[in-house]
Amino acid sequence: MAGAGSSAADSIAVLTCIGQDRPGLVNAIAETISAAGGNWLESRMEHLAGQFAGIVQVRVAAERIPALTAALQALPGLSVVLAQGHNGPEPQLVPLTLALLGHDRPGIVRDVTQALTRLGVNIEEFSSSIESAPFTGEDMFRATLRLGLPEHVSSDEVQRVLERLADEIMVDIRAEEAV
């Protein structure tokens, strides 16, 4: 949904939504944003367990945010939260992408994210799934993480910490520096 250029009065807003999945749901959200003069910038949306969940970054005139919020919240069968974003620059962190694969078990996400938090690493994007292992059919946990490393933390240090954890929880780690 490309829109007109932005003005100084435009604000960035982030909306999160969840509701029973149905045809036309994304279109209803898009029409509501457009009717408020908003511009759909970025989004991540997915069907999970019969629900449709998403997050959308929108540029909209600051004075239209209350009306946009009310219109989105009025969409039937959809829970929506709109939060004011920041127009300013993000802190400069070194990007790093991690791919994890291992036997699934309760607490695996907690353990990986806890190790990253202790290093001061920011998790900027996290996606995961459970899949069946070939031949055995065992549940395998797969995750991809896009991270922001503070200047004092190297990708080698992240890999070392997670490899120690990987021995404990049987997770293979492939670190790739983002470009």
N, C-alpha and C positions, 0 to 999 in steps of 0.2 A: 504494500500500500504506500506508494510513494506520495509525498505531499509537497506542498509549496515549501519554499525556504523557511528557515527558522528566524524568529525575531528575538530581540533581547528579553522580551517578556515571556518567552517560551520556557517551560519547565520540563524536566525529565521526571517521569513517574514510572514506577514498576508495579504492575498488577499481577497478583497471583489468583488463580481461579481453580475450582474443582467442582465437578458435577457429574451426574449420570450421563454417560456418553450417548450421543444421538447425532444423526445427520443434521448439519446446519449450525452446530454449536459454535464452531470457529467463525463462521460467517456472521452469526449474531453478535459476537464480540467485536469483530472487525467493523461491522456496520455501526455499532454503538460508538466506537472510538472515532470513526470517520465523521459521524454526525456531530460530534463534539469538537470537530476541527483538529483532532489529534492525528498524529502520524505514527504508525506502527513501525518501530525501529528494529528490534530483535525479539526473538521468542524461542522458547523450548516448550513443546507440548507433547503429551503422550497419553495413550490409552493404557490404563493399568487396572486390572481386576474389575472391569465394568465401569470404571470411573474415568473421566477425562480431566487431567490436571495440566496446568500450564503456568508459565510465567512470561510476561510480555513487558518490554520496555517501550514506552510511548513518549513522544514529544507533544506537548499540548500547552496552550496558553495558560498561565498560572491561574487566571480568574475562572477558567473553565473546569478546573480540577474537581471542585465540589459537584458540579452538574454531571461530569463524566462518572464520578464515583457513584452517585445516586442512580444514574442510568444503568451502569454495569450491575449494581446490586439488585436492580429491579428485573434483571433477566431471569426467567423462570428456571428453577432447578439448578441454579448456579450460585456457589458461594464465591464472593470476590472480595479481595482486600487490595486497596490502592495505597501505595506508599510513595512519598516524595523522594526522588532520587537526587543525585548531585550532578550539577553541570560542570564542576571543576575537574581538573586532572586527577587521575587515580595515582596512588603512590607507586613509585617505580620499583617493581619486583622483577626478579629474574624468572622468566617462564620455564616450566619443566612439565613434561607429560609422563605419566606413569601408567603402565599396563600391568594389572595384577591378574593372576589366574591360580586357583588352588582349590582344594577340597573345601566345600562349604561347611560352616559350623556357626553356631550362635556366637556373636561377639566379634566376628572377623572385621566388620566395619568399624566398630568401636576401637579395636586394637590398632588398626592402621591409622585411623584419624587421630587417636591419642598420641601416637608416636610422632606424627607430623605436627601436631599442636605443640608438643614439647620442644620442637625445633624452631617454633615461631613461623612455620610455613602456613601460607594461606591457601585453602582449597577453593579455587575459583570455579571449578566445574567438576561434578562427580556423576558418573553414570555406572550402573551395575546391572547384572542379570545373573540368573541361575540357569545353567544348561546341563544337559546330560553328557557325561563322559562317554566317548566312543567305547564300545565293547562292554564296559562295566555298567553303564547307566547311572553311575554315582552322580550326585549333585555336585557340580563344579561352580564356584563363584568366579565371575569375571567382572572386572571393574577398570574403568579408564578415568584417570584423574588429571585435570589440568591445574597445575600449582603455580603459586607465586612465591619465590624464595627471597627472603631478605638478603641484603648484601653479604652479611656475615655467614651465611649458610651456603655451602657448595652442593652441587648435584651429587658429587661423590659421597658427601656426608649423608645426604638423604638416602642414597642407595645403601650405604653401609648400615645405617640404622634399620632400614626396612628389610635388608637381607638377614640381619640378626632375628628380626621378628618373623621373617619368612621361614627360617629354620624351625621356629616354634609352631607356626601355624600352617606350614606347607603352602606358601604362596610364592609363585615365580614372579619376579619383578623385572621389567624391562624399562629402563629410564631413557628418555629421549629429550634432549634439550630442544625446546620449541624455537622456531626461527621467526 
